[in-house]
Every structure is written in C-alpha cells, then in structure tokens.
Amino acid sequence: MKTLRNTKIGKTETVKKIMGQGALRRRIMDMGITKGVKVTVRKVAPLGDPLEITVRGYEMSLRKADAEMIVLE
C-alpha cells in the first residue's frame, strides 16, 4: 500500500483513499485532501516530520502520522 508518507520529494500522486475515522479523517478532508486530488511532496523536515505538500494550488504541512493515512494510486 503506497501512502503519502512514503512518497519521494518532487513526486506528484493522486489520492486513492483516506484511512482513519471521525474527526481526524474529517480534518484531513477539510484541508482539501479528498479522493482523486493531486498531491505533490515539496519538502521533508530534517528529522522527517512534518512534510510540506502542495494540494489544490496551496502549500501546507502535514504530520507523518496523518500522511500515513492517505493512500495513493
């Protein structure tokens, strides 16, 4: 299973599914990460957490634990 956490810097992938339940899943979806959207990994912090990604034309940071819940095609 390929997740956002395992994606290399500079790669653009399509979201297939968002794992998790409840408020955490809703928070990820409220940030604009939904099924079918393109996500690009821009940077990774020196210690690996957080990731900086581009989604729907804007940049944001995401924790590794949250990135692991985003399954890619």
Helices and strands as residue ranges (DSSP letters): G 4-6, E 12-18, H 22-30, E 38-44, E 51-55, E 58-62, H 64-67, E 70-72
